[in-house]
Amino acid sequence: MGTLKILITGAGGALGRACVEEALARGHEVVALRRRAGETPQGATGWTSDLIDGLPGDALANVDAVLHIAASVSNDPAALKRDTIDATRALTNSLAALAEKPLVVLASTISVYDADLPRSLPVKESSALETRAGDREPYMRAKLYQEQCVQDAGITAWALRIGAVYSECNFWNAHIGFRKGPLLVSLGRNGEVPTVHLNDAAGALLSAAETDPMGQFEAVNIVEDVPPKRREVIAALAPAIHLPLHWSLLIPFANVAHRLFGARAPGLLQPRILRARMSNRSYDNSRAKSRLGWQPERRFGEMTSKPEGPA
């Protein structure tokens, strides 16, 4: 495939910046869209615009593919509605109005799968998606909405269901437990954490932009070949104070909290969220490798420096 013109939303975030760098390295023309003004990498065209206002036609002129990275990474419902749900709706409305519609590559999440999937089978793209989204975390619900939104818009699209993204100096995710200052409360030591390095995730997104999906919509799992066990991640985080528990001990309290408070209960005091995050599952990435020619090059256990702080 020759040179493409690629619009990257969320270009000011870590994954967006990595995608801009990867696209430029591959020789593509890049339009880097960010909500707030900032430095644009040399070789890219910078746009400052809030997605919820829609995209100006000039930004979309002759664009071949859109990498939709922009989204809230919080679990705050208001932020997710504005920066993930409303922003995605506005983007797809802008794209649907074009005579020639670009390919969309959506940065989705590995957490969209059903919490009750059998633990004995690897999670594949054909596995059931969450059917009780109201009992799951707001972030996952917003990502499910994004996937449905691009399908409903009739736009040709990829959904890359990306695992927990880390880099050499920045890693944290709720598949471990919870952290407060120097204290880490881990909720299990076995089972895989579905990780992928920041640069490998960016490489997968660019490979999708260079590949036509099968049909109007195609999804692939983006995780590394040999994800770390939870004990490896805990060791790498090296907490000053470590309190190990097992997540199953929280289930009775979570059942009570769910009955009393419903969705207002903290995520780790909601039974379905606990099962989804902490059950011992494996994730299959073979479709991404065969369809995109993608090969993750890094492994969490091979990092030379320890991750610090929340991602």
C-alpha positions in Angstrom: 0.0 0.0 0.0 1.3 3.4 -0.9 1.3 6.6 1.1 -1.9 7.4 2.9 -3.3 10.6 4.4 -4.2 9.7 8.0 -6.2 11.8 10.5 -5.4 10.8 14.1 -7.7 12.0 16.8 -6.4 12.3 20.4 -3.0 13.1 19.0 -2.1 14.8 22.3 -2.3 11.6 24.4 0.3 8.9 24.8 -1.2 6.5 22.3 -2.1 9.2 19.9 1.5 10.6 19.9 2.9 7.1 19.4 0.5 6.7 16.4 1.6 10.0 14.9 5.3 8.9 15.2 4.6 5.5 13.7 2.6 6.9 10.8 5.4 9.4 10.0 8.0 6.6 10.2 6.0 4.6 7.7 6.0 7.6 5.3 2.3 8.5 5.6 0.9 12.1 5.5 -0.5 12.8 9.0 -3.1 15.2 10.3 -2.7 15.3 14.1 -6.0 16.4 15.8 -5.9 17.4 19.4 -8.4 19.2 21.7 -5.9 21.6 23.1 -3.1 23.5 21.4 0.3 21.8 21.6 3.5 21.0 19.7 2.9 19.1 16.5 5.7 16.7 15.5 7.7 17.8 12.5 6.3 16.4 9.3 2.6 16.3 10.5 -0.1 18.9 10.1 -1.6 20.0 13.4 -5.3 20.8 14.0 -6.8 22.0 17.3 -10.5 21.1 17.5 -13.0 19.7 20.0 -14.5 16.6 18.4 -18.0 17.2 19.9 -18.2 20.2 17.6 -17.7 18.0 14.6 -14.8 18.1 12.3 -14.3 21.0 9.8 -14.3 19.8 6.2 -10.7 21.1 5.7 -9.4 18.7 8.3 -11.0 15.7 6.5 -10.1 16.7 2.9 -8.7 13.7 1.0 -8.2 11.7 4.2 -7.8 8.0 3.5 -8.1 6.7 7.1 -9.1 8.0 10.5 -7.4 6.6 13.7 -9.9 7.4 16.4 -7.9 7.4 19.6 -9.6 10.3 21.4 -11.6 9.2 24.4 -11.8 9.7 28.2 -9.6 7.1 30.1 -11.5 7.7 33.3 -14.5 6.0 34.8 -16.3 9.3 35.3 -19.7 9.0 33.5 -19.8 12.7 32.6 -16.4 12.8 31.1 -17.1 9.6 29.2 -20.3 10.9 27.8 -18.7 14.1 26.6 -15.2 12.9 25.4 -16.0 9.3 24.3 -19.7 8.9 23.5 -20.6 12.4 22.2 -17.3 12.9 20.5 -17.6 9.6 18.7 -21.1 10.4 17.6 -20.0 13.8 16.3 -17.1 12.2 14.4 -19.2 9.6 12.7 -21.8 12.2 11.8 -19.0 14.3 10.1 -17.7 11.2 8.3 -21.1 10.0 7.2 -21.7 13.3 5.5 -18.7 12.8 3.2 -19.1 11.6 -0.4 -15.9 9.5 -0.1 -15.8 8.0 3.4 -12.4 7.2 4.9 -11.6 3.9 6.7 -12.0 4.2 10.5 -9.7 2.4 12.9 -11.2 2.6 16.4 -9.0 2.1 19.5 -11.4 -0.1 21.5 -10.7 -2.2 24.6 -10.2 -5.9 25.4 -12.7 -5.5 28.2 -15.7 -5.5 26.0 -16.1 -9.3 26.3 -18.8 -10.9 28.5 -17.8 -11.3 32.1 -19.2 -14.9 32.2 -17.1 -16.3 29.3 -15.7 -19.8 30.2 -12.3 -19.6 31.7 -11.2 -22.7 30.0 -11.3 -21.2 26.5 -9.2 -18.3 25.1 -11.0 -15.1 24.4 -11.4 -14.7 20.6 -13.1 -12.1 18.5 -16.0 -14.5 18.1 -16.5 -14.6 21.8 -19.6 -13.0 23.2 -19.6 -9.3 24.0 -20.9 -8.1 27.3 -24.7 -8.5 27.5 -25.2 -6.9 30.9 -23.3 -3.6 30.3 -25.3 -1.9 33.0 -23.4 -4.0 35.6 -20.0 -3.2 34.2 -17.7 -0.1 34.5 -18.7 3.1 32.7 -15.4 3.0 30.6 -16.3 -0.4 29.1 -19.9 0.7 28.4 -18.6 3.7 26.5 -16.2 1.6 24.4 -19.1 -0.8 23.5 -21.0 2.3 22.4 -18.1 3.4 20.2 -18.1 0.1 18.4 -21.8 0.1 17.9 -21.7 3.7 16.8 -19.3 3.2 13.9 -21.2 0.1 12.8 -24.5 2.0 12.9 -23.0 4.9 10.8 -22.4 2.5 7.9 -18.7 3.4 7.8 -16.1 0.8 7.0 -14.2 0.2 10.2 -11.8 -1.8 12.3 -12.2 -2.1 16.0 -8.9 -2.9 17.7 -9.6 -4.4 21.1 -6.5 -3.3 22.8 -5.2 -4.7 26.1 -3.7 -2.8 29.0 -1.2 -0.4 27.4 2.1 0.1 29.1 5.5 1.6 28.5 8.9 1.3 30.1 8.1 4.1 32.6 4.3 4.1 32.9 2.0 1.2 33.8 -1.0 0.5 35.9 -4.4 -1.2 35.3 -7.2 -2.6 37.4 -6.5 -6.2 36.5 -4.1 -6.1 39.5 -6.2 -4.6 42.3 -6.1 -1.1 43.6 -3.4 1.3 44.6 -3.2 4.3 47.0 0.1 6.1 47.3 2.7 3.5 48.5 0.0 0.8 49.2 -0.8 -1.8 46.6 -3.7 -4.2 47.4 -3.4 -7.0 44.9 -6.4 -9.3 44.3 -4.7 -12.3 42.9 -1.3 -13.6 41.7 -2.2 -16.0 39.0 -3.8 -15.5 35.6 -2.7 -13.3 32.7 -2.8 -9.6 32.5 -3.7 -8.8 28.9 -0.9 -6.3 28.2 0.5 -4.7 25.1 3.3 -2.2 24.8 2.4 1.3 23.7 4.5 1.1 20.5 3.1 -2.3 19.6 -0.4 -0.9 20.0 0.4 2.0 17.7 1.9 -0.4 15.2 -1.3 -2.4 15.1 -3.4 0.7 14.6 -1.3 1.8 11.7 -1.3 -1.7 10.2 -5.1 -1.7 10.3 -5.2 1.7 8.5 -3.2 0.0 5.8 -5.5 -3.0 5.5 -9.0 -3.4 4.2 -11.3 -5.1 6.7 -13.4 -8.1 5.7 -16.8 -6.7 5.3 -17.9 -3.4 6.8 -16.7 -4.0 10.3 -13.9 -6.3 11.7 -12.5 -6.6 15.2 -9.1 -7.9 16.4 -7.6 -8.5 19.8 -4.3 -6.6 20.4 -2.3 -8.2 23.2 1.2 -9.4 23.4 2.1 -13.1 22.7 3.0 -14.1 26.2 1.2 -11.7 28.6 2.7 -11.5 32.1 1.2 -13.3 35.1 -0.2 -11.0 37.8 2.8 -11.9 40.1 5.2 -10.5 37.4 3.4 -7.2 37.2 3.2 -6.9 41.0 7.0 -7.6 41.2 7.6 -5.0 38.5 5.5 -2.4 40.3 7.6 -3.0 43.5 5.1 -1.4 45.9 6.4 -0.1 49.2 3.5 -1.7 51.0 1.8 -4.8 49.5 -1.3 -6.3 50.9 -2.3 -9.5 49.0 -5.9 -10.6 49.0 -7.9 -12.8 46.7 -10.7 -11.2 44.7 -13.2 -14.0 45.6 -13.1 -12.8 49.3 -14.7 -9.5 48.1 -17.6 -11.2 46.4 -19.9 -11.3 49.5 -19.3 -7.6 50.1 -19.7 -6.8 46.5 -23.1 -8.6 46.4 -24.3 -6.5 49.3 -22.9 -3.3 47.9 -24.5 -4.0 44.5 -27.9 -4.5 46.1 -27.6 -1.4 48.2 -26.0 1.0 45.8 -26.2 -0.6 42.3 -24.0 1.1 39.8 -22.9 3.7 42.4 -20.9 1.1 44.2 -17.1 1.2 43.6 -16.0 -1.0 40.7 -14.2 -3.5 42.9 -17.4 -3.8 45.0 -19.5 -4.9 42.0 -19.6 -8.7 41.3 -19.6 -8.6 37.5 -16.7 -6.1 37.3 -14.7 -8.2 39.7 -15.2 -11.3 37.6 -14.4 -9.5 34.4 -11.2 -8.0 35.7 -9.8 -10.8 37.9 -10.9 -14.1 36.4 -8.1 -16.2 35.0 -8.5 -15.8 31.2 -6.2 -16.0 28.2 -6.6 -13.8 25.1 -6.0 -14.9 21.5 -4.2 -12.5 19.2 -3.8 -14.8 16.2 -6.4 -13.0 14.1 -4.5 -9.6 14.4 -1.3 -11.3 13.4 -2.8 -13.1 10.4 -5.0 -10.2 9.1 -2.8 -7.3 9.8 0.6 -8.9 9.6 1.2 -7.6 13.1 3.8 -9.0 15.4 4.2 -7.6 18.9 7.9 -7.0 19.4 8.0 -6.4 23.2 7.1 -8.3 26.3 6.3 -6.9 29.7 8.8 -9.2 31.4 11.7 -7.9 29.2 11.4 -4.3 30.3 14.7 -2.8 31.5 13.1 -0.3 33.8 10.3 -0.5 36.3 7.0 1.2 35.5 6.0 3.9 37.9 2.8 5.6 38.7 -0.7 5.3 37.2 -1.1 5.3 33.4 
